[in-house]
Amino acid sequence: MDNRRVMQAAYGRQGAMRGRGGGACGPMSEAAVADTRRLNAKPQDLTDAYGPPSNFLEIDIFNPQTVGMGRARYTSYELRMRTNLPIFKLKESCVRRRYSDFEWLKNELERDSKIVVPPLPGKALKRQLPFRGDEGIFEESFIEERRQGLEQFINKIAGHPLAQNERCLHMFLQEETIDRNYVPGKVRQ
């Protein structure tokens, strides 16, 4: 085999043409085209298709409730978590949290962990001004918008592998009351 054919076999027609001083616009050989055939996968049975995923973490925020009167009025949200991740001691939990609890969690994670914590939905200070013609932060549309923002926030945090080791996240997701005097640290399995 002569030298040109060896180069053509190894590099395809373009490589051989480039080697001879030709341009890169020549036709591509079969060897230069990527192999797009599918891999042979094992057949999927019903358990694989419809069974629980190997690892999952689902957090839903729902059922907002506004309680109290005057300046002591606030809205709390029900937070339900389901998981099969071994790092969490409870596989299902349901707790009630308010916006200030989410602020506490954000501050704890920023203080003690190495992760970038996403922002919380805004405080809506203008909605808290007196003498407004509407309900301000207790307006249904605002509560729903905040609920969606809090749900996105907690799902991003809880889905982060480093945050899953933080004691404050476990307390926030699984314990009825938050012990604000807890000892920060990592969770041991």
PyMOL CGO cylinders between C-alpha atoms (Angstrom):
from pymol import cmd
from pymol.cgo import CYLINDER

trace = [
    CYLINDER, 0.00, 0.00, 0.00, 1.44, 3.37, -0.85, 0.3, 1, 1, 1, 1, 1, 1,
    CYLINDER, 1.44, 3.37, -0.85, 1.80, 6.23, 1.62, 0.3, 1, 1, 1, 1, 1, 1,
    CYLINDER, 1.80, 6.23, 1.62, -1.27, 8.16, 0.42, 0.3, 1, 1, 1, 1, 1, 1,
    CYLINDER, -1.27, 8.16, 0.42, -3.61, 5.18, 0.87, 0.3, 1, 1, 1, 1, 1, 1,
    CYLINDER, -3.61, 5.18, 0.87, -2.32, 4.58, 4.40, 0.3, 1, 1, 1, 1, 1, 1,
    CYLINDER, -2.32, 4.58, 4.40, -3.05, 8.21, 5.29, 0.3, 1, 1, 1, 1, 1, 1,
    CYLINDER, -3.05, 8.21, 5.29, -6.48, 7.96, 3.67, 0.3, 1, 1, 1, 1, 1, 1,
    CYLINDER, -6.48, 7.96, 3.67, -7.33, 4.86, 5.65, 0.3, 1, 1, 1, 1, 1, 1,
    CYLINDER, -7.33, 4.86, 5.65, -6.14, 6.37, 8.92, 0.3, 1, 1, 1, 1, 1, 1,
    CYLINDER, -6.14, 6.37, 8.92, -7.51, 9.92, 8.57, 0.3, 1, 1, 1, 1, 1, 1,
    CYLINDER, -7.51, 9.92, 8.57, -10.23, 9.62, 6.00, 0.3, 1, 1, 1, 1, 1, 1,
    CYLINDER, -10.23, 9.62, 6.00, -10.18, 11.48, 2.73, 0.3, 1, 1, 1, 1, 1, 1,
    CYLINDER, -10.18, 11.48, 2.73, -9.99, 14.95, 4.37, 0.3, 1, 1, 1, 1, 1, 1,
    CYLINDER, -9.99, 14.95, 4.37, -6.84, 14.12, 6.31, 0.3, 1, 1, 1, 1, 1, 1,
    CYLINDER, -6.84, 14.12, 6.31, -5.18, 12.72, 3.19, 0.3, 1, 1, 1, 1, 1, 1,
    CYLINDER, -5.18, 12.72, 3.19, -6.17, 15.77, 1.17, 0.3, 1, 1, 1, 1, 1, 1,
    CYLINDER, -6.17, 15.77, 1.17, -4.88, 18.10, 3.87, 0.3, 1, 1, 1, 1, 1, 1,
    CYLINDER, -4.88, 18.10, 3.87, -1.65, 16.13, 3.88, 0.3, 1, 1, 1, 1, 1, 1,
    CYLINDER, -1.65, 16.13, 3.88, -1.31, 16.75, 0.14, 0.3, 1, 1, 1, 1, 1, 1,
    CYLINDER, -1.31, 16.75, 0.14, -2.12, 20.42, 0.53, 0.3, 1, 1, 1, 1, 1, 1,
    CYLINDER, -2.12, 20.42, 0.53, -5.80, 20.02, -0.40, 0.3, 1, 1, 1, 1, 1, 1,
    CYLINDER, -5.80, 20.02, -0.40, -8.69, 21.86, 1.28, 0.3, 1, 1, 1, 1, 1, 1,
    CYLINDER, -8.69, 21.86, 1.28, -11.07, 20.61, 3.99, 0.3, 1, 1, 1, 1, 1, 1,
    CYLINDER, -11.07, 20.61, 3.99, -14.08, 20.73, 1.67, 0.3, 1, 1, 1, 1, 1, 1,
    CYLINDER, -14.08, 20.73, 1.67, -13.72, 17.29, 0.12, 0.3, 1, 1, 1, 1, 1, 1,
    CYLINDER, -13.72, 17.29, 0.12, -16.29, 14.53, 0.74, 0.3, 1, 1, 1, 1, 1, 1,
    CYLINDER, -16.29, 14.53, 0.74, -16.05, 12.66, 4.06, 0.3, 1, 1, 1, 1, 1, 1,
    CYLINDER, -16.05, 12.66, 4.06, -15.28, 8.99, 4.11, 0.3, 1, 1, 1, 1, 1, 1,
    CYLINDER, -15.28, 8.99, 4.11, -17.36, 6.47, 6.03, 0.3, 1, 1, 1, 1, 1, 1,
    CYLINDER, -17.36, 6.47, 6.03, -14.65, 6.25, 8.73, 0.3, 1, 1, 1, 1, 1, 1,
    CYLINDER, -14.65, 6.25, 8.73, -14.95, 9.98, 9.51, 0.3, 1, 1, 1, 1, 1, 1,
    CYLINDER, -14.95, 9.98, 9.51, -18.74, 9.85, 10.12, 0.3, 1, 1, 1, 1, 1, 1,
    CYLINDER, -18.74, 9.85, 10.12, -19.73, 9.28, 13.76, 0.3, 1, 1, 1, 1, 1, 1,
    CYLINDER, -19.73, 9.28, 13.76, -21.34, 5.97, 14.57, 0.3, 1, 1, 1, 1, 1, 1,
    CYLINDER, -21.34, 5.97, 14.57, -24.96, 6.76, 15.45, 0.3, 1, 1, 1, 1, 1, 1,
    CYLINDER, -24.96, 6.76, 15.45, -26.29, 3.25, 15.97, 0.3, 1, 1, 1, 1, 1, 1,
    CYLINDER, -26.29, 3.25, 15.97, -28.16, 2.71, 19.25, 0.3, 1, 1, 1, 1, 1, 1,
    CYLINDER, -28.16, 2.71, 19.25, -26.65, 0.75, 22.07, 0.3, 1, 1, 1, 1, 1, 1,
    CYLINDER, -26.65, 0.75, 22.07, -28.36, -2.52, 22.88, 0.3, 1, 1, 1, 1, 1, 1,
    CYLINDER, -28.36, -2.52, 22.88, -30.15, -1.91, 26.17, 0.3, 1, 1, 1, 1, 1, 1,
    CYLINDER, -30.15, -1.91, 26.17, -31.67, -4.61, 28.32, 0.3, 1, 1, 1, 1, 1, 1,
    CYLINDER, -31.67, -4.61, 28.32, -35.44, -4.84, 27.97, 0.3, 1, 1, 1, 1, 1, 1,
    CYLINDER, -35.44, -4.84, 27.97, -37.32, -2.86, 30.62, 0.3, 1, 1, 1, 1, 1, 1,
    CYLINDER, -37.32, -2.86, 30.62, -39.84, -4.70, 32.80, 0.3, 1, 1, 1, 1, 1, 1,
    CYLINDER, -39.84, -4.70, 32.80, -42.86, -3.19, 34.59, 0.3, 1, 1, 1, 1, 1, 1,
    CYLINDER, -42.86, -3.19, 34.59, -41.03, -2.78, 37.90, 0.3, 1, 1, 1, 1, 1, 1,
    CYLINDER, -41.03, -2.78, 37.90, -38.30, -0.73, 36.24, 0.3, 1, 1, 1, 1, 1, 1,
    CYLINDER, -38.30, -0.73, 36.24, -40.76, 1.35, 34.25, 0.3, 1, 1, 1, 1, 1, 1,
    CYLINDER, -40.76, 1.35, 34.25, -43.33, 2.09, 36.98, 0.3, 1, 1, 1, 1, 1, 1,
    CYLINDER, -43.33, 2.09, 36.98, -41.47, 1.44, 40.23, 0.3, 1, 1, 1, 1, 1, 1,
    CYLINDER, -41.47, 1.44, 40.23, -39.96, 4.14, 42.42, 0.3, 1, 1, 1, 1, 1, 1,
    CYLINDER, -39.96, 4.14, 42.42, -36.81, 5.75, 41.03, 0.3, 1, 1, 1, 1, 1, 1,
    CYLINDER, -36.81, 5.75, 41.03, -33.50, 4.62, 42.49, 0.3, 1, 1, 1, 1, 1, 1,
    CYLINDER, -33.50, 4.62, 42.49, -32.95, 7.96, 44.26, 0.3, 1, 1, 1, 1, 1, 1,
    CYLINDER, -32.95, 7.96, 44.26, -35.60, 10.61, 44.68, 0.3, 1, 1, 1, 1, 1, 1,
    CYLINDER, -35.60, 10.61, 44.68, -36.29, 13.69, 46.78, 0.3, 1, 1, 1, 1, 1, 1,
    CYLINDER, -36.29, 13.69, 46.78, -39.66, 15.40, 46.43, 0.3, 1, 1, 1, 1, 1, 1,
    CYLINDER, -39.66, 15.40, 46.43, -40.54, 18.56, 48.36, 0.3, 1, 1, 1, 1, 1, 1,
    CYLINDER, -40.54, 18.56, 48.36, -43.89, 20.25, 47.95, 0.3, 1, 1, 1, 1, 1, 1,
    CYLINDER, -43.89, 20.25, 47.95, -45.07, 23.45, 49.59, 0.3, 1, 1, 1, 1, 1, 1,
    CYLINDER, -45.07, 23.45, 49.59, -48.82, 23.87, 49.81, 0.3, 1, 1, 1, 1, 1, 1,
    CYLINDER, -48.82, 23.87, 49.81, -51.76, 24.86, 52.00, 0.3, 1, 1, 1, 1, 1, 1,
    CYLINDER, -51.76, 24.86, 52.00, -50.79, 28.44, 52.97, 0.3, 1, 1, 1, 1, 1, 1,
    CYLINDER, -50.79, 28.44, 52.97, -52.54, 29.66, 56.14, 0.3, 1, 1, 1, 1, 1, 1,
    CYLINDER, -52.54, 29.66, 56.14, -52.62, 33.23, 57.41, 0.3, 1, 1, 1, 1, 1, 1,
    CYLINDER, -52.62, 33.23, 57.41, -53.00, 33.51, 61.19, 0.3, 1, 1, 1, 1, 1, 1,
    CYLINDER, -53.00, 33.51, 61.19, -52.91, 36.26, 63.80, 0.3, 1, 1, 1, 1, 1, 1,
    CYLINDER, -52.91, 36.26, 63.80, -54.09, 39.86, 63.86, 0.3, 1, 1, 1, 1, 1, 1,
    CYLINDER, -54.09, 39.86, 63.86, -52.43, 43.20, 63.22, 0.3, 1, 1, 1, 1, 1, 1,
    CYLINDER, -52.43, 43.20, 63.22, -48.63, 43.17, 63.44, 0.3, 1, 1, 1, 1, 1, 1,
    CYLINDER, -48.63, 43.17, 63.44, -48.62, 39.56, 64.70, 0.3, 1, 1, 1, 1, 1, 1,
    CYLINDER, -48.62, 39.56, 64.70, -50.22, 38.34, 61.46, 0.3, 1, 1, 1, 1, 1, 1,
    CYLINDER, -50.22, 38.34, 61.46, -48.21, 35.96, 59.26, 0.3, 1, 1, 1, 1, 1, 1,
    CYLINDER, -48.21, 35.96, 59.26, -48.61, 33.24, 56.63, 0.3, 1, 1, 1, 1, 1, 1,
    CYLINDER, -48.61, 33.24, 56.63, -47.23, 29.74, 57.10, 0.3, 1, 1, 1, 1, 1, 1,
    CYLINDER, -47.23, 29.74, 57.10, -46.89, 26.98, 54.54, 0.3, 1, 1, 1, 1, 1, 1,
    CYLINDER, -46.89, 26.98, 54.54, -47.07, 23.21, 54.80, 0.3, 1, 1, 1, 1, 1, 1,
    CYLINDER, -47.07, 23.21, 54.80, -43.86, 21.56, 53.59, 0.3, 1, 1, 1, 1, 1, 1,
    CYLINDER, -43.86, 21.56, 53.59, -44.05, 17.87, 52.67, 0.3, 1, 1, 1, 1, 1, 1,
    CYLINDER, -44.05, 17.87, 52.67, -40.93, 15.84, 51.90, 0.3, 1, 1, 1, 1, 1, 1,
    CYLINDER, -40.93, 15.84, 51.90, -40.65, 12.32, 50.47, 0.3, 1, 1, 1, 1, 1, 1,
    CYLINDER, -40.65, 12.32, 50.47, -37.33, 10.63, 49.80, 0.3, 1, 1, 1, 1, 1, 1,
    CYLINDER, -37.33, 10.63, 49.80, -35.42, 7.39, 49.74, 0.3, 1, 1, 1, 1, 1, 1,
    CYLINDER, -35.42, 7.39, 49.74, -32.00, 9.01, 50.09, 0.3, 1, 1, 1, 1, 1, 1,
    CYLINDER, -32.00, 9.01, 50.09, -30.10, 7.29, 52.91, 0.3, 1, 1, 1, 1, 1, 1,
    CYLINDER, -30.10, 7.29, 52.91, -28.80, 10.59, 54.35, 0.3, 1, 1, 1, 1, 1, 1,
    CYLINDER, -28.80, 10.59, 54.35, -32.30, 11.47, 55.66, 0.3, 1, 1, 1, 1, 1, 1,
    CYLINDER, -32.30, 11.47, 55.66, -33.46, 9.59, 58.77, 0.3, 1, 1, 1, 1, 1, 1,
    CYLINDER, -33.46, 9.59, 58.77, -37.17, 10.07, 57.94, 0.3, 1, 1, 1, 1, 1, 1,
    CYLINDER, -37.17, 10.07, 57.94, -38.42, 8.98, 54.54, 0.3, 1, 1, 1, 1, 1, 1,
    CYLINDER, -38.42, 8.98, 54.54, -41.54, 11.15, 54.81, 0.3, 1, 1, 1, 1, 1, 1,
    CYLINDER, -41.54, 11.15, 54.81, -42.17, 14.29, 56.82, 0.3, 1, 1, 1, 1, 1, 1,
    CYLINDER, -42.17, 14.29, 56.82, -44.64, 17.15, 56.93, 0.3, 1, 1, 1, 1, 1, 1,
    CYLINDER, -44.64, 17.15, 56.93, -43.90, 20.40, 58.78, 0.3, 1, 1, 1, 1, 1, 1,
    CYLINDER, -43.90, 20.40, 58.78, -45.26, 23.95, 58.78, 0.3, 1, 1, 1, 1, 1, 1,
    CYLINDER, -45.26, 23.95, 58.78, -42.86, 26.83, 58.03, 0.3, 1, 1, 1, 1, 1, 1,
    CYLINDER, -42.86, 26.83, 58.03, -43.13, 30.59, 57.59, 0.3, 1, 1, 1, 1, 1, 1,
    CYLINDER, -43.13, 30.59, 57.59, -41.01, 32.97, 55.54, 0.3, 1, 1, 1, 1, 1, 1,
    CYLINDER, -41.01, 32.97, 55.54, -38.74, 33.85, 58.48, 0.3, 1, 1, 1, 1, 1, 1,
    CYLINDER, -38.74, 33.85, 58.48, -37.89, 30.13, 58.84, 0.3, 1, 1, 1, 1, 1, 1,
    CYLINDER, -37.89, 30.13, 58.84, -36.70, 30.08, 55.22, 0.3, 1, 1, 1, 1, 1, 1,
    CYLINDER, -36.70, 30.08, 55.22, -34.59, 33.17, 55.96, 0.3, 1, 1, 1, 1, 1, 1,
    CYLINDER, -34.59, 33.17, 55.96, -33.07, 31.36, 58.94, 0.3, 1, 1, 1, 1, 1, 1,
    CYLINDER, -33.07, 31.36, 58.94, -32.17, 28.33, 56.78, 0.3, 1, 1, 1, 1, 1, 1,
    CYLINDER, -32.17, 28.33, 56.78, -30.60, 30.55, 54.10, 0.3, 1, 1, 1, 1, 1, 1,
    CYLINDER, -30.60, 30.55, 54.10, -28.50, 32.38, 56.70, 0.3, 1, 1, 1, 1, 1, 1,
    CYLINDER, -28.50, 32.38, 56.70, -27.37, 29.12, 58.34, 0.3, 1, 1, 1, 1, 1, 1,
    CYLINDER, -27.37, 29.12, 58.34, -26.32, 27.61, 55.01, 0.3, 1, 1, 1, 1, 1, 1,
    CYLINDER, -26.32, 27.61, 55.01, -24.44, 30.75, 53.98, 0.3, 1, 1, 1, 1, 1, 1,
    CYLINDER, -24.44, 30.75, 53.98, -22.65, 30.81, 57.32, 0.3, 1, 1, 1, 1, 1, 1,
    CYLINDER, -22.65, 30.81, 57.32, -21.62, 27.17, 57.65, 0.3, 1, 1, 1, 1, 1, 1,
    CYLINDER, -21.62, 27.17, 57.65, -21.49, 25.54, 54.22, 0.3, 1, 1, 1, 1, 1, 1,
    CYLINDER, -21.49, 25.54, 54.22, -19.44, 25.98, 51.09, 0.3, 1, 1, 1, 1, 1, 1,
    CYLINDER, -19.44, 25.98, 51.09, -22.40, 26.06, 48.70, 0.3, 1, 1, 1, 1, 1, 1,
    CYLINDER, -22.40, 26.06, 48.70, -23.81, 29.04, 46.82, 0.3, 1, 1, 1, 1, 1, 1,
    CYLINDER, -23.81, 29.04, 46.82, -27.27, 29.57, 48.27, 0.3, 1, 1, 1, 1, 1, 1,
    CYLINDER, -27.27, 29.57, 48.27, -29.92, 30.77, 45.79, 0.3, 1, 1, 1, 1, 1, 1,
    CYLINDER, -29.92, 30.77, 45.79, -31.93, 33.89, 46.66, 0.3, 1, 1, 1, 1, 1, 1,
    CYLINDER, -31.93, 33.89, 46.66, -35.27, 33.76, 48.43, 0.3, 1, 1, 1, 1, 1, 1,
    CYLINDER, -35.27, 33.76, 48.43, -38.30, 35.44, 46.91, 0.3, 1, 1, 1, 1, 1, 1,
    CYLINDER, -38.30, 35.44, 46.91, -38.29, 39.12, 47.91, 0.3, 1, 1, 1, 1, 1, 1,
    CYLINDER, -38.29, 39.12, 47.91, -39.55, 40.56, 51.20, 0.3, 1, 1, 1, 1, 1, 1,
    CYLINDER, -39.55, 40.56, 51.20, -42.12, 42.77, 49.42, 0.3, 1, 1, 1, 1, 1, 1,
    CYLINDER, -42.12, 42.77, 49.42, -41.56, 45.75, 51.71, 0.3, 1, 1, 1, 1, 1, 1,
    CYLINDER, -41.56, 45.75, 51.71, -43.86, 48.00, 49.65, 0.3, 1, 1, 1, 1, 1, 1,
    CYLINDER, -43.86, 48.00, 49.65, -46.71, 45.56, 50.21, 0.3, 1, 1, 1, 1, 1, 1,
    CYLINDER, -46.71, 45.56, 50.21, -46.25, 45.97, 53.99, 0.3, 1, 1, 1, 1, 1, 1,
    CYLINDER, -46.25, 45.97, 53.99, -46.84, 49.74, 54.02, 0.3, 1, 1, 1, 1, 1, 1,
    CYLINDER, -46.84, 49.74, 54.02, -49.89, 50.88, 56.02, 0.3, 1, 1, 1, 1, 1, 1,
    CYLINDER, -49.89, 50.88, 56.02, -52.98, 52.41, 54.42, 0.3, 1, 1, 1, 1, 1, 1,
    CYLINDER, -52.98, 52.41, 54.42, -52.85, 50.25, 51.29, 0.3, 1, 1, 1, 1, 1, 1,
    CYLINDER, -52.85, 50.25, 51.29, -56.10, 49.62, 49.46, 0.3, 1, 1, 1, 1, 1, 1,
    CYLINDER, -56.10, 49.62, 49.46, -55.47, 45.85, 49.36, 0.3, 1, 1, 1, 1, 1, 1,
    CYLINDER, -55.47, 45.85, 49.36, -54.34, 43.08, 51.69, 0.3, 1, 1, 1, 1, 1, 1,
    CYLINDER, -54.34, 43.08, 51.69, -50.63, 43.63, 50.92, 0.3, 1, 1, 1, 1, 1, 1,
    CYLINDER, -50.63, 43.63, 50.92, -48.56, 40.54, 51.68, 0.3, 1, 1, 1, 1, 1, 1,
    CYLINDER, -48.56, 40.54, 51.68, -51.76, 38.68, 52.61, 0.3, 1, 1, 1, 1, 1, 1,
    CYLINDER, -51.76, 38.68, 52.61, -53.25, 39.03, 49.13, 0.3, 1, 1, 1, 1, 1, 1,
    CYLINDER, -53.25, 39.03, 49.13, -53.95, 35.57, 47.62, 0.3, 1, 1, 1, 1, 1, 1,
    CYLINDER, -53.95, 35.57, 47.62, -51.99, 36.22, 44.43, 0.3, 1, 1, 1, 1, 1, 1,
    CYLINDER, -51.99, 36.22, 44.43, -48.92, 37.35, 46.41, 0.3, 1, 1, 1, 1, 1, 1,
    CYLINDER, -48.92, 37.35, 46.41, -49.11, 34.34, 48.74, 0.3, 1, 1, 1, 1, 1, 1,
    CYLINDER, -49.11, 34.34, 48.74, -49.26, 31.99, 45.74, 0.3, 1, 1, 1, 1, 1, 1,
    CYLINDER, -49.26, 31.99, 45.74, -46.33, 33.73, 44.04, 0.3, 1, 1, 1, 1, 1, 1,
    CYLINDER, -46.33, 33.73, 44.04, -44.29, 33.49, 47.26, 0.3, 1, 1, 1, 1, 1, 1,
    CYLINDER, -44.29, 33.49, 47.26, -45.25, 29.82, 47.72, 0.3, 1, 1, 1, 1, 1, 1,
    CYLINDER, -45.25, 29.82, 47.72, -43.91, 29.01, 44.25, 0.3, 1, 1, 1, 1, 1, 1,
    CYLINDER, -43.91, 29.01, 44.25, -40.68, 30.92, 44.94, 0.3, 1, 1, 1, 1, 1, 1,
    CYLINDER, -40.68, 30.92, 44.94, -40.17, 29.16, 48.28, 0.3, 1, 1, 1, 1, 1, 1,
    CYLINDER, -40.17, 29.16, 48.28, -40.79, 25.77, 46.66, 0.3, 1, 1, 1, 1, 1, 1,
    CYLINDER, -40.79, 25.77, 46.66, -38.15, 26.48, 44.00, 0.3, 1, 1, 1, 1, 1, 1,
    CYLINDER, -38.15, 26.48, 44.00, -35.72, 27.68, 46.68, 0.3, 1, 1, 1, 1, 1, 1,
    CYLINDER, -35.72, 27.68, 46.68, -36.05, 24.63, 48.94, 0.3, 1, 1, 1, 1, 1, 1,
    CYLINDER, -36.05, 24.63, 48.94, -35.88, 22.16, 46.04, 0.3, 1, 1, 1, 1, 1, 1,
    CYLINDER, -35.88, 22.16, 46.04, -32.64, 23.73, 44.80, 0.3, 1, 1, 1, 1, 1, 1,
    CYLINDER, -32.64, 23.73, 44.80, -31.14, 23.66, 48.30, 0.3, 1, 1, 1, 1, 1, 1,
    CYLINDER, -31.14, 23.66, 48.30, -32.28, 20.14, 49.21, 0.3, 1, 1, 1, 1, 1, 1,
    CYLINDER, -32.28, 20.14, 49.21, -31.12, 18.77, 45.85, 0.3, 1, 1, 1, 1, 1, 1,
    CYLINDER, -31.12, 18.77, 45.85, -27.54, 19.96, 46.43, 0.3, 1, 1, 1, 1, 1, 1,
    CYLINDER, -27.54, 19.96, 46.43, -25.34, 17.06, 47.64, 0.3, 1, 1, 1, 1, 1, 1,
    CYLINDER, -25.34, 17.06, 47.64, -23.30, 19.24, 50.03, 0.3, 1, 1, 1, 1, 1, 1,
    CYLINDER, -23.30, 19.24, 50.03, -26.39, 20.88, 51.54, 0.3, 1, 1, 1, 1, 1, 1,
    CYLINDER, -26.39, 20.88, 51.54, -27.89, 17.43, 52.21, 0.3, 1, 1, 1, 1, 1, 1,
    CYLINDER, -27.89, 17.43, 52.21, -25.17, 16.89, 54.81, 0.3, 1, 1, 1, 1, 1, 1,
    CYLINDER, -25.17, 16.89, 54.81, -26.03, 20.02, 56.80, 0.3, 1, 1, 1, 1, 1, 1,
    CYLINDER, -26.03, 20.02, 56.80, -27.81, 19.56, 60.13, 0.3, 1, 1, 1, 1, 1, 1,
    CYLINDER, -27.81, 19.56, 60.13, -29.84, 22.77, 59.67, 0.3, 1, 1, 1, 1, 1, 1,
    CYLINDER, -29.84, 22.77, 59.67, -31.45, 21.42, 56.47, 0.3, 1, 1, 1, 1, 1, 1,
    CYLINDER, -31.45, 21.42, 56.47, -32.46, 18.18, 58.18, 0.3, 1, 1, 1, 1, 1, 1,
    CYLINDER, -32.46, 18.18, 58.18, -33.97, 20.11, 61.09, 0.3, 1, 1, 1, 1, 1, 1,
    CYLINDER, -33.97, 20.11, 61.09, -35.79, 22.44, 58.69, 0.3, 1, 1, 1, 1, 1, 1,
    CYLINDER, -35.79, 22.44, 58.69, -37.28, 19.60, 56.62, 0.3, 1, 1, 1, 1, 1, 1,
    CYLINDER, -37.28, 19.60, 56.62, -38.01, 16.99, 59.28, 0.3, 1, 1, 1, 1, 1, 1,
    CYLINDER, -38.01, 16.99, 59.28, -38.46, 18.44, 62.77, 0.3, 1, 1, 1, 1, 1, 1,
    CYLINDER, -38.46, 18.44, 62.77, -41.67, 20.04, 63.97, 0.3, 1, 1, 1, 1, 1, 1,
    CYLINDER, -41.67, 20.04, 63.97, -39.89, 22.98, 65.60, 0.3, 1, 1, 1, 1, 1, 1,
    CYLINDER, -39.89, 22.98, 65.60, -36.59, 24.59, 64.65, 0.3, 1, 1, 1, 1, 1, 1,
    CYLINDER, -36.59, 24.59, 64.65, -34.05, 24.70, 67.49, 0.3, 1, 1, 1, 1, 1, 1,
    CYLINDER, -34.05, 24.70, 67.49, -32.30, 27.98, 66.74, 0.3, 1, 1, 1, 1, 1, 1,
    CYLINDER, -32.30, 27.98, 66.74, -29.69, 27.15, 69.39, 0.3, 1, 1, 1, 1, 1, 1,
    CYLINDER, -29.69, 27.15, 69.39, -28.59, 23.94, 67.69, 0.3, 1, 1, 1, 1, 1, 1,
    CYLINDER, -28.59, 23.94, 67.69, -24.93, 23.06, 67.15, 0.3, 1, 1, 1, 1, 1, 1,
    CYLINDER, -24.93, 23.06, 67.15, -24.14, 23.52, 63.44, 0.3, 1, 1, 1, 1, 1, 1,
    CYLINDER, -24.14, 23.52, 63.44, -22.40, 20.67, 61.71, 0.3, 1, 1, 1, 1, 1, 1,
    CYLINDER, -22.40, 20.67, 61.71, -22.63, 17.73, 59.39, 0.3, 1, 1, 1, 1, 1, 1,
    CYLINDER, -22.63, 17.73, 59.39, -25.12, 14.88, 59.63, 0.3, 1, 1, 1, 1, 1, 1,
    CYLINDER, -25.12, 14.88, 59.63, -23.69, 11.44, 60.33, 0.3, 1, 1, 1, 1, 1, 1,
    CYLINDER, -23.69, 11.44, 60.33, -25.29, 8.45, 58.65, 0.3, 1, 1, 1, 1, 1, 1,
]
cmd.load_cgo(trace, "trace")
